[in-house]
Amino acid sequence: MQNIEQLKSAALQAVENSTDIKSLDEVRVQFLGKNGEITSILKTLGKLAPEDRKTVAQSTNEAKNEVTDAIEAKKQAFELAQLEEKLATEKLDLTLPETPYKLGKRHPISACIEELETIFARLGFSVAAANEIENEHFNFTALNIPAEHPARQDHDTFYFNDFEEFNGEQQRKLLRTQTSNTQIHAMQAKGAPLRIIAPGRVYRCDSDLTHTPQFHQIEGLALDKDLTFSHLKGVLQVFLSQFFERDVKLRFRPSYFPFTEPGTEVDIECVFCEGKGCRVCKQTGFIEVLGAGMVHENVLKAGGINPEEYQGFAFGLGVERLTMLKYGINDLRMFFDSQNEFMQHFGKNL
Ligand SMILES: [Zn+2]
C-alpha cells in the first residue's frame, strides 16, 4: 500500500513538474502507459493473495484515476497558455491585399443584344425569334429573292443535303444567312400591325479578318397603316443615339436590297474622329452601320399581309460590328477567344 501511495505522489509531482505538453506526455507514458509503473501493478493483481487483491486493486485504480485527471488538467492548462500566447502575438493586418476573387462577366455580344432589346422595348418593339435551321423559302424566296436571283449567290450559304416539303415544293434546308427569315414567320403568326426585333445567330461560309462563319444580327420590322420612311428615320435616329450615348448624325445612302423598296444603307458620323476623318472611317467621316428600307410588297404578300392596307419598314444590322464600334474593339476574333482579360474589360457585370 505504501508503495502505491509513494508511486502516486511521485506521479503527481512529475505532472506538476512537467514544463510542456511533450514532457507531460512522457510522464503519462512512464506511469500509465502500457508498461507504465501504475499499469504494471494492475497487471500483477492476479498473483496476489485473494485477501489483498481487492484493496490493492482499489487503491491502484484510485491512484490511476487521480493521475489521469491531473495529467488532463495540466494538459488543458498548457493548451490555454499556448492559445493566450498566440492571441497576444498575432496581429490582424488590414493592409494586406485581398485574395483575388473574380466574377465572370456577361459576353459583350450578349450584353449588346440585351441593351438593344431594352432600347427597342421602349420604342414598342417586342422580341421575336425563328429557327436557325431554315429552308430556302423563308431565307430567300419569301424575302423576294427567287431561285434565279443573283442575291442568292451573294450569301455564301451553308446548305444541308436535306429537303423539306413546303408550299408543295421541295425546299432545301440551310443555315439561315440572315435574321430576316423572322420577318416572314412573325407576319404569318401575328399579322399586322406589328413591331418586332429579332436578334439571333446567322451563318455564312466566309472567314477572314472581318468575317466569321457565325455572327449575330438584329432584324427590325414595323408594320402599320400609315408608316412612312420618316418613321424609319426617327426610329433609327433614336436607337443609334441611345446606343452610342450621343446625338449621332445619320446619313442615308440609296441602296438595293431585294426585300425593300426603297432601300437604304445607313451610316453614322464616325464615333472615333467625330466626322473629321480617320483610319477607321477611311477618312470619310462616316461609318456604315446597317441596311434598311420600306418593306417590299412581295415580302408583305409572302407574310400574308395585304400591301394595299399595310406598309412598313425593316432594318438589319450586325451586332458584332455595332459592339466593336461602341467599345473600340478592333479584332473580331476577340469575341470568340473570350480571353479573361478581354472579358473583364469589355464584359458586363452580372
Ligand atoms: Zn473616323
Boltz pocket constraint, residues with backbone or C-beta under 6 A from the ligand:
constraints:
  - pocket:
      binder: B
      contacts: [[A, 270], [A, 271], [A, 272], [A, 273], [A, 274], [A, 275], [A, 276], [A, 277], [A, 278], [A, 279], [A, 280], [A, 281], [A, 282], [A, 283], [A, 285], [A, 286]]
      max_distance: 6.0
